[in-house]
Amino acid sequence: MKIAILSDSGTGMNQQEAKELGIYYLPLQILNGQTQYLDGVNIELRQIYDLLHTQAQLSTSMPALAWIEDMLDQIKADGYDCVICIPITSGLSSTAAMISASASEKGLYLKVIDCYSTCYIQRYLVECAKRLADQGFTCEEICDRLQHSIASSNTLIIPDDLGALKRGGRLTPMAAALGGLLKIKPILQLNEACAGKIDVLDKVRTMSKAQQKAIAIFQEAALNEDYVVSCLHTDAQGEGEELLAKLKDALPNCQFYFGLIGAVISVHTGIGCLGIQYIRRVEGC
């Protein structure tokens, strides 16, 4: 069975990186007023960060239907028997539903995996799916292994910019203004328990306390060498490195990844955001 791996730019990859890995790639859209960008195609992450620094009023949207249809036509023309699709969680985007509907119309055998997250967890699953497909595992075997790991995963987000959350509808204008005045830092979670929707887990008074709380939650999960932990940031290199050091002290047996929060999520969390994720390692990867 010839298996194609399909994902979107929620992984943080750009189009070229996905191509080099042999992964079919759909760009999410980023809107700046009337200007439309295809994430990872005609705009890069650094440019998005630069726009966020200027307080640009950005918004996001799922891949255009025409892109989805063209991509599925290409996969079909390339002779694949099965498509494993790992998009940004359905709790944040309708991308999965649109891909499923389009694949059904075209008669493509499609398996959609909801990662209940995005960023590094999504990327890790995509890369593992490709490795397993290359090793000759069946579509069902790959999906079972991915879902087993997803069941033991979590994402915590600590935004610094409450204004971005307000614009995204996460906080009312009054709550955002009061939160900024009192220096309240919300801790947000994104996982299977909240159906892949961003939920407020806790609110503390300082970034330091927010980090302590987030690390304590990860420690309670009893993570060991079977887990990968990612520490991500939105243009906050120093703060991200400090958090990474704390994580390594608290979770000495885990494997770590350090990187940037992708464009689509950064639009909604703003500059200075920190994120940590964990996922059980996929069997065979």
Disulfide bonds with the S-S distance in Angstrom:
Cys82-Cys139 2.37
